[in-house]
Amino acid sequence: MDIGNQVSKLRPPPQRAAPRARPRLGEVLPAISVLDFVPPASPDHLAVRSAGDIIFCRISGRRLRISDSLPRTGLVSDPLLVCLMLSGQCEISQDGRIASVRAGHYAFSDAARPFTADIAGPFDALFVAFPNDAIIREVGATELITAQTYGVNSVLTTMVASYLKRLAETMPALTEAVFPRLAETAVSLLAIGAIETAKPRRQNSWTRSTTLKRIKSYSLARLQTPKLSPAKVAAEMGISIRYLHALFRDESTTFSNWLWSQRLDACRAKICSPEAAQQSIGALALEFGFSNFSHFSRRFRQAYGISARDLRLQLLQQDDATADGNRP
């Protein structure tokens, strides 16, 4: 069964013109069209209503997975997808996090990036899709709010979940004059609730960035210290080793790899410097913390595609050629 077609058939005709000269989210519906039912291949219940760019889809069944193979629509504003569980449990994965969403709770997914939502077992859920600019205006970036559980341990988000639940229950009976206003209110409440999570995460992001800069500054000043270990740096910074490793993992590297890279760059710059022309390669390697010359040679060649000795020879030949060219 093509759920995207089913949604299109059940959606009521649009009640007002789109405010922007682009396809309305209600017409394209990329976040909802990827609903993929695992056998049995049809939902027990499916009801859809739209209010301009805001789409509400209440759906129930016995198994559901939303994949990350989202069609790219080219819309100016990609949709956010909110999943409110009325019954059952859903796992939502995005941005390196996994949120477990139980009955009465909800979570965000951003359809502009890969995500998955997996419901294993009987369920009843409300999906709300709307342009992500409604959230970005409030929180700055959707990465701050995706794949996190809302409606628990917060009075505000519990109120938002209750409002969405009530709207899901009453939306078939709501008039066309009333429903759009309630839909817009729902998006406003979702944005307000998202601020609670986004604000501390934004502050935490700034703190992490500042700490990482301190670590790098401290380490760069001590490149010639052979035993500059993660444990020593963490102790000096007053943080745990685990936190230090997490900071570098965010940059897709490790502290050790970053440190060796900085040492290699410093050593290469010294090799290229005329002032160090009389200093042996081994002495330079030792100066920048490489106690094992074989280790240094292997890393140098991997980094620059040439050995340190060949680089120096190449520079000397260039200098000789320049000198010959300047002779009368």
N, C-alpha and C positions, 0 to 999 in steps of 0.2 A: 504493500500500500504506500503510495506517495504522500507522505504527511504534508509536504509543502503544498501540494495541490489541494489536499483536504482542507488545510487551513484557509487557502484562497477561496474555496467554495463556501466555507462557513462564515467568512468574514463579511460583516454588513457593508453596504456601499459607503464610500466616504461621505461625510456630512459637510465638509468645508474644503476649500481649496488649500493646497499646500502653500505656506508662507514663503518658500524659497523655490527658485527655478531649478530644481533637481528632483529626482525620484524620491517620493516619500518613503520613509522607513516602513510605513504601513503597506505600501505596494510591493516593496522588494522583500522585506521581512527576512534578512539573511540569518539572523540568530535563531529564528524559529524553524526555518526550512531545513535545518540540519538535524532535527529531531529524528532519531533512528531507533525504532522499536525492535527489541529482540523478541522472538516468537513468544506468545502469539503476536502477529504482525499488525494488530490494530488496538487503539486505546479503548478502554471501557467507557471513557467520557472525554469529550473535547469541545470546549467552548471558547470562542475568540471574540474580543471586541477591540476596536481601535478608536483612538481619539487623536487625530492628526498623526504625529510622529510617535505616539505612545501606543504600544500594543500590549494587551492583556490576553494571556492564553492559560486557561485552567484545563488541566489534563490529568487523567488518572489511568492506571493500568497495572501491569504486573512486572514490568522490567523496562528500563529506559536508559539509553546512553546517548549523550550528545558529544559528538566527536569534535576535533579541532580542524576538520576539513571545511572551513568556512568559505563560501564563495566570496570573492572580492568584488564588491559592488561599485567601487569608485565613488562612493558617497563622500561628501565633504565631512560628515560626522558619522563615524562608525558607531554601531549600537553597543550599549551596555545591556547585559542580560542579568536580571535578578531572579533568583530561584527561591521562592518561599515554599517550604514543605508544610502541607496541611496534615499529611500523615506519611509514614515511611521515613526513610533516611537517604540522603544523597551525599556523595563525595565529590567535591569540586576541586580541580587542580589547575593552578595557574601561577606564573611568576615564582616558581620554586616552592610554593606552599600548597598544602592540602587542607581543605576545610570540611569537617564533618557536620552536615546540616540536618538536624532532626526536626520533628514536628514543632511548629511554632517559631522556627528560626529561618533566617534567609542569608544569602551570600551573593556577591557580585562576581560577574565574569565580564571581561572586555573582549568583544568579538573582533577587535583589531589585531589580537594576538592569539596564538594557540592556547586552547584550554580544553578540559574535558569535564563533563558532569556525568556521574554514574549512579543510577538508582537500581539497586539489586533487591527486588522484592516488591510486593504490592505498595502502591503509593497514590497520593493525591497531591498535586502541586500546582502552584500558580507561577507562571513565568511572565515577567514584565520586561519588555524591550523598549529602549528609548535612546535618543542620541547622547553620546558620552559628554558633550559639552555642558549638559545640565549638571554633571558632577564635577567636571574639570574647573568650572567657574568657582566652585566652592572649595575643592581640595587640592587643585593644582595638577595632579597626575593620578590616573586610575590605578597605577601600580601600588599605591598606598592603601587601597581598599579591597583589591581582588582576593578571592580564595580565603576569606576570613568569615567567621561565623558571627552574625548579628542577631539581635533579639534575645541575648542571654547576658546576664550580669550587667545590664544597663537599663535603667528605667526608660530612657528615651527610645532606644531601639526596640525595646519590648512594646512600647506604644506604637511604633511604626509597624511592627509585625502584626499587631492586633488590627490596625487600620487596614492593612493589605488583606488580612484574612477576611475581615468583614466585607471588603470590597469584592473579593472573590466569590463570596456567598451570595451577594445581592446584585452583582453586575448584570445578570440576565434580565432583571426586572427594572433596572434603572432606565430612565428616559434619555433620549438623545440630547436633551437640553441640560440634563444634570451630569451625565457620565463624564463628559470631557473636563468639567471643572473638578470633579473628584479625582480623575486620572492625573491632572496637573498637580493637585494637592499631594497625591501619592508620591510623585517624583520629587516634589519639594521636600517632603518628609524624609525620603531616602537620602537626599543630599545632606540634610541637616544631621541625620543619624551618622552619615559617613564621616562628618567632620570630627566626631569623637575619636575615631580610630586614626584618621589621617594626621591630625595635629601632633600627637606624640610621636608618630612614625616619622613625620617630617623633621621634628626636633631631633629624633634619634639619628636620622640620616645625616644631619649637620654635625652631630657629635661624632659619629663614626668617621666622617670625612676629616674633621679636625684632628682626631686621634691618629688617623693614618698619616696625615701630613707630619705630625710630630714624630712618629716612628721613622718615617723616611728621612727627615731632617737629622735626627739623632744618628741614624745608621750611616748616612752619607758622610757625616763628620768623622766616622770611625771605620772607614773602609779598610784602613791599614791594620786594623785589629784582627788578628787571625781567628780568635775565638769569640767572634760576635754572634752568639747563638740566639735563637728565638726566646729561650728562657731568660737570658740576660737582658735583652731588649724589653721584654714584657715586664720584668721586675723593675727596670728603670722607669718605665711608663706607668707603672702602678696598675697594670691590667693582667688578666690571666693569659696563659699561652694559648688557650682555646680561642679566646676573643681575638688575639693577634692573628692567628691562622684564619679566622673567619673574615677579618678585614681584607686580607690578601686574596682569599677565595672569592670575595665579591668582585675582584679585578681579574678573575680567571688565572691566577698564578699562586705561587707560594712565597713565603718570606725568603726562603733559601734561594729559589730561582731568581727572584728579584734582586737579592743581594749580589749573587754571582754575576748577574747581568750588569749591575752598576760597577762592580769591580773590573769586569772585562772592559767596559767602556773607558774607565779611568786609565787602565793599563794601556789600552790601544792609543789613547790620547797622548800618553807619555812616550810611547814608542815613536809616534809621529812627531814628537817635539825635538827640534835640533839640540836643545839643552841636554837631552838624555841619550844622545847618539853614542856616547862612550860607555853607557851603562848596559850590562848584559841583559838579555831577555829573562834569564833565570832570576837575576836580582830584581828586575821590575816585577816579575810575578810574585816573588817573595814579599816585596814591598806592599803589594795590595792583597795580602792575605792568602795567597796560594802557596801552601806548604808542599804540595805535590805537583812537580812540574808536568808530569804526564797528564794529570787532571786538568791543569791549566791549558796545555797544548790542545787537548781534545775539545774542551769547551770553546777555546778561541777559534779553532777551525770551524766548529759547528755554528758559531755566532756570525763569523765574517767570511766564511768560505775560503780562507787563506790562512796559512800558519803565521805565527808571529814573526818568525825568522824571515820567511818569504816577504812579508809585508815590509820589514825593515830593509831587506835587500832591494826591493822594488823602489822604495823611497830614496835609497842611496844612489841607485842608477838614474833616477829622475834628477837628483841633485847634480850628478856628474854631467848629465846631458845638458842641463841648464848652464852649468859652468862652462862647458865646451862651446856652447852657443854664444856666450858672452865674451869669449876670448877674441882679441883682434886678429 
